[in-house]
């Protein structure tokens, strides 16, 4: 049994969160640069240049990429041979410390009174047990310009692949400029009501543009990305060829009478840090 000290976990999460809000996820900056080279609309090229300059300044100054530093979403993969004292408490303390040391805007409030918690916590924490003696943590600060544009539907199975595609593409089209495109589109298909939403969020953890290992799902990712970019919304909704940088789909089996599908949008400031302890 391998033991991880509570303080080591707190420190890692605090550093990781502060890093996440000022650095784009791996591959995003390169994808934005490629999109700029491929754009034919002058206004779209200018918008992408502004996004790239913003990323550079955030990285060099240590300031957040966006004024909305988001609600902290945490995916934890805990090895069965790892012991951590007070796992959830350590994660929350790390998030609080990271928000304070990273100068994150306090964006989290009590949902009914709307009274601000003042710490940008609590976070949204998902725990998965895995074999082995490793602990992996994904920190995904989620701004609500994109989060608020997400949707879920319990489609009838007869809707089929065409119904799934229509729902995903219409979700991006209805969102327009609100999620600050070019977006990353996380899609969850299957399970039940809650599982579909979880899968859609989990899909955002995959390295940008890495295709699903199942060829039939990877083919849908490519097809739906092309359909979304054909909408012409473009960077920041100003028109152009690049409305989305990637479509990531995650699936799991579902009930014979159900076809759940969820879409979780992520803005161009795709912030994600992967910690390994």
C-alpha positions as CSV (number, residue, x, y, z in Angstrom):
1,X,0.0,0.0,0.0
2,X,1.4,3.4,-1.1
3,X,0.6,6.4,1.1
4,X,0.4,10.0,-0.2
5,X,0.7,12.7,2.4
6,X,-2.2,15.0,2.7
7,X,-0.1,18.1,2.5
8,X,1.6,16.9,-0.7
9,X,-1.8,16.5,-2.3
10,X,-3.0,19.9,-1.1
11,X,0.1,21.5,-2.6
12,X,-0.1,19.7,-5.9
13,X,-3.8,20.7,-6.4
14,X,-3.1,24.3,-5.4
15,X,-0.2,24.6,-7.9
16,X,-2.2,22.8,-10.6
17,X,-5.2,25.0,-10.3
18,X,-3.2,28.2,-10.4
19,X,-1.4,26.8,-13.5
20,X,-4.6,25.7,-15.2
21,X,-6.2,29.2,-15.3
22,X,-3.2,30.7,-17.0
23,X,-2.2,28.0,-19.5
24,X,-4.2,26.5,-22.3
25,X,-4.5,22.7,-22.3
26,X,-1.8,20.9,-24.4
27,X,-2.4,21.2,-28.1
28,X,-4.9,24.0,-27.9
29,X,-2.5,26.9,-28.8
30,X,-1.2,24.8,-31.8
31,X,-4.8,24.1,-32.9
32,X,-5.7,27.8,-32.8
33,X,-2.5,28.6,-34.8
34,X,-3.5,26.0,-37.4
35,X,-7.0,27.4,-37.6
36,X,-5.6,30.9,-38.2
37,X,-3.5,29.6,-41.1
38,X,-6.5,27.9,-42.7
39,X,-9.0,30.7,-42.2
40,X,-10.0,32.7,-45.3
41,X,-12.1,35.4,-43.5
42,X,-10.0,38.4,-42.4
43,X,-12.1,39.1,-39.3
44,X,-11.8,35.4,-38.2
45,X,-8.0,35.5,-38.7
46,X,-7.9,38.7,-36.6
47,X,-10.0,37.1,-33.8
48,X,-7.7,34.0,-33.7
49,X,-4.7,36.3,-33.6
50,X,-6.2,38.0,-30.5
51,X,-6.8,34.7,-28.8
52,X,-3.2,33.6,-29.5
53,X,-1.9,36.9,-28.2
54,X,-4.0,36.5,-25.0
55,X,-2.6,33.0,-24.5
56,X,0.9,34.3,-24.8
57,X,0.4,37.2,-22.4
58,X,-1.3,34.9,-19.8
59,X,1.6,32.5,-20.0
60,X,4.3,35.3,-19.7
61,X,2.6,37.4,-17.0
62,X,1.1,34.6,-14.9
63,X,-2.4,36.2,-15.2
64,X,-5.5,34.2,-15.8
65,X,-6.5,33.6,-19.4
66,X,-10.0,34.8,-18.7
67,X,-11.8,36.9,-16.1
68,X,-14.1,33.9,-15.6
69,X,-11.8,31.6,-13.8
70,X,-14.6,29.1,-13.5
71,X,-16.0,26.6,-11.1
72,X,-13.3,24.0,-10.4
73,X,-14.2,20.5,-11.8
74,X,-12.0,17.7,-10.6
75,X,-11.7,14.1,-11.9
76,X,-9.8,11.8,-9.6
77,X,-8.5,8.4,-10.6
78,X,-7.5,6.7,-7.3
79,X,-5.5,3.5,-7.4
80,X,-6.7,0.7,-5.2
81,X,-3.2,0.4,-3.6
82,X,-3.1,4.1,-2.7
83,X,-4.0,5.5,0.6
84,X,-4.7,9.3,1.1
85,X,-5.9,10.6,4.4
86,X,-9.0,12.9,4.0
87,X,-9.0,12.8,0.2
88,X,-12.0,15.1,-0.3
89,X,-10.9,17.5,2.4
90,X,-7.4,17.7,0.9
91,X,-8.8,18.4,-2.6
92,X,-11.0,21.2,-1.3
93,X,-8.2,22.7,0.7
94,X,-6.0,22.6,-2.4
95,X,-8.7,24.3,-4.5
96,X,-9.1,27.0,-1.9
97,X,-5.4,27.6,-1.7
98,X,-5.0,27.6,-5.5
99,X,-7.8,30.1,-5.9
100,X,-6.2,32.4,-3.3
101,X,-2.6,32.0,-4.6
102,X,-3.6,32.2,-8.2
103,X,-5.8,35.3,-7.7
104,X,-8.8,33.6,-9.1
105,X,-12.1,35.5,-9.1
106,X,-14.5,34.2,-6.5
107,X,-17.2,32.9,-8.8
108,X,-19.0,30.2,-6.7
109,X,-22.0,31.1,-4.7
110,X,-24.8,29.4,-2.7
111,X,-27.3,28.4,-5.3
112,X,-30.5,29.7,-3.6
113,X,-29.3,32.8,-1.6
114,X,-26.7,33.6,-4.3
115,X,-24.3,34.5,-1.4
116,X,-20.7,34.1,-2.6
117,X,-18.7,31.5,-0.8
118,X,-15.6,33.8,-1.1
119,X,-13.2,30.9,-1.9
120,X,-14.3,29.8,-5.4
121,X,-15.2,26.5,-3.8
122,X,-16.6,23.9,-3.3
123,X,-15.5,22.1,-6.4
124,X,-17.3,19.5,-8.4
125,X,-15.4,16.2,-7.7
126,X,-15.7,12.9,-9.5
127,X,-13.9,9.8,-8.1
128,X,-13.0,6.7,-10.1
129,X,-11.2,3.7,-8.6
130,X,-8.6,2.2,-10.8
131,X,-6.1,-0.7,-10.3
132,X,-2.6,0.0,-9.1
133,X,-0.8,2.5,-6.9
134,X,-1.1,5.7,-8.8
135,X,-3.2,8.8,-8.2
136,X,-4.2,10.9,-11.2
137,X,-6.1,14.2,-11.0
138,X,-7.6,16.3,-13.8
139,X,-8.3,19.9,-13.0
140,X,-10.8,21.5,-15.3
141,X,-11.8,25.0,-14.4
142,X,-15.1,25.5,-16.2
143,X,-16.3,29.0,-17.1
144,X,-20.1,29.3,-17.3
145,X,-20.3,31.1,-20.7
146,X,-19.7,27.7,-22.2
147,X,-21.2,25.6,-19.3
148,X,-24.5,27.4,-19.6
149,X,-24.9,26.5,-23.2
150,X,-24.7,22.7,-22.5
151,X,-27.8,20.5,-23.1
152,X,-29.1,17.0,-22.4
153,X,-31.9,15.1,-24.1
154,X,-33.5,11.7,-23.6
155,X,-34.0,10.9,-27.3
156,X,-36.1,7.9,-28.4
157,X,-33.9,5.1,-29.8
158,X,-35.6,5.6,-33.2
159,X,-33.8,9.0,-33.5
160,X,-30.7,7.0,-34.4
161,X,-27.4,8.5,-35.5
162,X,-29.1,11.2,-37.5
163,X,-31.0,12.4,-34.4
164,X,-27.8,12.4,-32.3
165,X,-26.0,14.5,-34.9
166,X,-28.9,16.9,-35.3
167,X,-29.0,17.4,-31.5
168,X,-25.2,18.0,-31.2
169,X,-25.0,20.4,-34.2
170,X,-28.2,22.3,-33.1
171,X,-26.7,22.7,-29.6
172,X,-23.7,24.5,-31.0
173,X,-25.7,26.5,-33.4
174,X,-28.1,27.7,-30.7
175,X,-25.2,28.6,-28.5
176,X,-23.8,31.0,-31.1
177,X,-21.1,33.3,-29.7
178,X,-22.0,32.7,-26.0
179,X,-19.5,29.9,-25.3
180,X,-16.7,32.0,-26.9
181,X,-15.8,29.8,-29.9
182,X,-13.9,28.0,-31.3
183,X,-15.2,25.5,-28.8
184,X,-14.3,21.9,-27.8
185,X,-17.5,19.8,-28.0
186,X,-17.8,17.1,-25.4
187,X,-20.5,14.6,-26.2
188,X,-21.8,11.8,-23.9
189,X,-24.1,9.1,-25.3
190,X,-25.7,6.3,-23.4
191,X,-26.0,5.3,-19.8
192,X,-28.9,7.1,-18.1
193,X,-29.8,10.8,-17.5
194,X,-26.8,11.5,-15.2
195,X,-24.3,9.2,-16.9
196,X,-24.7,11.0,-20.3
197,X,-23.8,14.4,-18.7
198,X,-20.9,12.9,-16.9
199,X,-19.6,11.3,-20.1
200,X,-19.9,14.6,-21.9
201,X,-17.8,16.4,-19.3
202,X,-15.3,13.5,-19.1
203,X,-14.9,13.7,-22.9
204,X,-13.1,17.1,-22.4
205,X,-10.3,15.3,-20.6
206,X,-9.0,13.6,-23.7
207,X,-6.0,15.3,-25.3
208,X,-7.3,17.7,-27.9
209,X,-8.2,16.1,-31.2
210,X,-7.2,12.5,-30.1
211,X,-9.8,10.3,-31.8
212,X,-11.9,7.8,-29.9
213,X,-10.2,4.3,-30.0
214,X,-13.3,2.8,-31.6
215,X,-13.2,3.5,-35.4
216,X,-17.0,4.0,-35.7
217,X,-17.0,6.6,-32.9
218,X,-13.9,8.3,-34.3
219,X,-15.7,8.6,-37.7
220,X,-18.6,10.3,-36.0
221,X,-16.3,12.8,-34.3
222,X,-14.8,13.8,-37.7
223,X,-18.2,14.0,-39.4
224,X,-19.9,16.0,-36.6
225,X,-16.9,18.4,-36.4
226,X,-17.2,19.1,-40.2
227,X,-20.9,19.7,-39.8
228,X,-20.4,22.1,-36.9
229,X,-17.7,24.1,-38.7
230,X,-19.9,24.3,-41.8
231,X,-22.3,26.4,-39.6
232,X,-19.9,29.4,-40.3
233,X,-20.2,30.8,-36.8
234,X,-16.5,31.1,-36.6
235,X,-14.1,32.4,-33.9
236,X,-16.0,34.5,-31.3
237,X,-19.1,34.2,-33.4
238,X,-17.7,36.6,-36.0
239,X,-18.0,34.2,-38.9
240,X,-15.4,31.9,-40.4
241,X,-14.4,28.3,-40.9
242,X,-13.5,27.4,-37.3
243,X,-16.5,27.1,-34.9
244,X,-15.0,24.1,-33.1
245,X,-11.5,22.8,-32.6
246,X,-12.6,19.2,-31.9
247,X,-15.5,16.9,-31.1
248,X,-14.9,14.3,-28.4
249,X,-17.5,11.6,-27.9
250,X,-17.7,9.1,-25.0
251,X,-20.3,6.3,-24.9
252,X,-21.6,3.5,-22.7
253,X,-24.4,1.0,-23.0
254,X,-28.0,2.2,-22.3
255,X,-31.5,0.8,-21.7
256,X,-33.2,-0.6,-24.8
257,X,-35.9,2.1,-24.5
258,X,-33.5,5.1,-24.1
259,X,-31.0,7.1,-26.1
260,X,-29.6,9.7,-23.7
261,X,-27.2,12.3,-25.2
262,X,-25.5,15.3,-23.5
263,X,-23.4,18.1,-25.0
264,X,-20.9,19.9,-22.8
265,X,-19.2,22.9,-24.5
266,X,-15.8,24.2,-23.6
267,X,-14.7,27.7,-24.7
268,X,-11.5,28.5,-26.7
269,X,-9.8,29.0,-23.3
270,X,-9.7,25.2,-22.8
271,X,-8.0,24.9,-19.4
272,X,-6.9,21.5,-18.2
273,X,-4.1,20.2,-16.0
274,X,-3.3,16.6,-15.5
275,X,-1.5,15.7,-12.2
276,X,0.1,12.4,-11.4
277,X,1.1,11.6,-7.8
